[in-house]
Amino acid sequence: MSAVTPVQHGVPYLGRGGIRVGFETTFTVFTPTFDRASTLGRVYESLKAQTLDDFEWLIVDDGSTDGTGELVASWQRAASFPIRYLYQENAGKHVAFNRGVREARGALFLSLDSDDACVPDALERLLSWWDAIPADRREGFSAVTALCRDQHGELVGTPFPESPLDCSSIEMRWVHRVEGEKWGFQRTDVLRRHPFPEPPGVRYVSESLVWRAIDQQGYQTRFVNEPLRIYWVDEAGKPSLTNVSPVVLHGRLLVHQQTLNDLGRWFTRRPDAFAAAAINLSRYGLQLGMRGPEVVRSVRPVWARALVTALLPFGIAAAARDRRRYRGGS
């Protein structure tokens, strides 16, 4: 972990005067990339157009072989803002994210994917919403989250029921039932205390695993109905096998274990979500070679084990369907 002591009384003070305790800049815009030289320019052009210049762009290249390094080097020579490029052997986005958090020089960590973009005043608006949180409450917040629109201008997902709305990400999804892609920053100091797990050989771990862990510590997010990220929709459609490919099974298993082990207090709000977690725990566990009793024992609470046992036949059926689809390529 970084040796930087980034906070005073547990939270970075960020004001219009540009004060950043323990950090060099306000934002680290972080982009993990893997063979995306053809789309990475969207991020670069977006950052060139920003109305706020108090940021760095940190790129962690997860093993690209398409000339990404040379492309970034040309931008480093031309850009008016700092660009840092770090290369690692392919290990997965979650490992790249952890490295980005450790290396960040900004107090606020904003992840922008290598095939997306953002509106020209995105950083300015996000900081404005952060500054609007009363100073005596700001320590209890870890993030500001905004909406996304696609490249055609259409809103992605559903808006928040009011704006601003202060709550946890779990409450936003499970109580207010907001769906779809959203975008915003997290405090870098909070992320450093909640890294992604890095199981050996695993190339994918869901981001929700970290967001939920932060929620469990009592932090709130300020949700705002401004579309600030441009989320590029693949015109050809997303690959249909993403959810069942062996390279993602372990990471998805961890999310369902977390739901059943740590989030039980939300059961009465969303029993359907817990039933789905129990089924998917079996679904992915069985495909990873676990036996039924081992799947059941992989969660701790007695009620969760009973739920997994009761729904095990559905998990078996889902695992069998996945195997057929994956073998058949459809």
Buried (B, 14 or more C-beta within 10 A) or exposed (E): EBEBEBBEEEBBBBEEEEEBBBBBBBBBBBBBBBBBBEBBBBBBEBBBEBEBEBBBBBBBBBBBEBEBBEBBEEBBEEBEBBBBBEEBEBBBBBBBBBBBBBBBBBBBBBBBBBBBBBBBBBBBBBBBBBEEBEEEEBBEBBBBBBBBBBEEEEBBEEBBEEBBBBBBBBBBBBBBEBEEBBBBBBBBBBBBEBBBBEBEEBBBBBBBBBBBBBBBEEBBBBBBBBBBBBBBBEEEEEEEBEBBEEEBBBBBBBBBBBBBBBBBEBBEBBEEBBBBBBBBBBBBBBBEEBEBEEBBEBBEEEEBBEBBBEBBEBBBEBBEEBEEBBEEEE
